[in-house]
Amino acid sequence: MNKRLEEVWSEIVRMNPGESEFHQATKEVLGSLGPVLEKNPEFARLKMLQRMAEPERQIIFRVPWQDDRGEVHINRGYRVEFNSALGPYKGGLRFHPSVTLGVIKFLGFEQIFKNALTGLPIGGGKGGSNFDPKGKSDDEIMRFCQSFITELYRHLGEHTDVPAGDIGVGGREIGYLFGQYKRITNRWEAGTFTGKGLDWGGALVRTEATGYGAVFFIQEMLHAAGEVVEGKTCLVSGSGNVAVFAIEKLEQLGAKTVACSDSDNVLHDPDGIDLELLKELKVDGRERLSAYVERRPTAKLLPAGSIWSIPCDLALPCATQNELNEQDARTLVKNGCIAVSEGANMPSTAEAVAVFQEAGVLFGPGKAANAGGVATSALEMQQNASRDSWSFEYTEKRLSDIMAGIHDTCLETAEEFGSPRDYVLGANIAGFRRVARAMTAYGLV
Ligand code: GLU
């Protein structure tokens, strides 16, 4: 990073004390932008970086709710409406005890560039709560969601701000949130939420989209380097929606996934993960991975955090931020891993990314590799706006075309700026440039 960018970043740190994930995400983006500011000095003059690092609006609110025993709980709700240059604020809601303002801001900041890369008309936002859904009954989840949206509804709308899911928020939660929104506003405004159920405005492929997209992205990177997915051994961390459907697409393309994980354990199944069983436990049910081993004793449970020490060709971190550190990256490189595609948001630490890049591992950063989820959300919005619904095949084709487009944009941009195959640089510059051009056109707003 050059001196001028260092100063911009120090100011961001000073303005946002204690928000370490936000500092990390802004540093990563700023680290790529030197060459584009040289080429387009007007972006520096217009203070584009400083403007983009400051959310347009941040909403923080109390979420009171009662558990099944009648005990009162207070959580904190967030919605950071980061940037609407390209479209309505768009991004998921995360319900997890680790959620803080800094986490939501890192996610919202990433979302701006990710959404820009899709080429679709969506701005960037993110929200959530430090509510822990683990062990809560269905009724408790419903009461929490209703309380959450009773406060947030006034800020939402299909042309304003469109939430979706993220960690801890899936189809069930979107149902409760949308149901309460519909009740309060007296409007059947499907385009205000994405990730809806198929009977009530949801889109085919949205559930699969992030995982499938991360695999399409690694497939594109491999093709560009004269390689294929078929026959590869893969590690996919996590066991939520992103991980499960990444494993499914890898299997469809002829690769074998030998491990996935939850917060308690790593599941190692050297014969290849039994997708039917995994889906039964994790998609249809709400089980832990330990239940898998009870049903399939040839598989083993290893300690949490050990997944990256299993030899593989391809690694797809699909769990959460900073789950893959420098040491993990070194181990992956030593074991012959040739490509990494980030299904989660910022799962690799900055040091880990540097190890991959130095070793010449193809590295697809989250804002490019996991953009398939939000891209398919934008396709869901299109279907809602035209009161239409598309077939699985057509929607999946749109998704794979979008992922190929993102890949090519990153590759071409990296080449334009003299860093061939640097997908981090390509993604950051291409995303930034699209938003910066729109913001330039709008004047100082
Ligand atoms: N939470 C997802 C993401 O990180 C999806 C957001 C959306 O569909 O709006 O991109």
Residues whose N, C-alpha, C, O or C-beta is under 5 A from the ligand:
A	BS01	LIG	K90 G91 G92 V162 A164 G165 D166 N370 G373 V374 S377
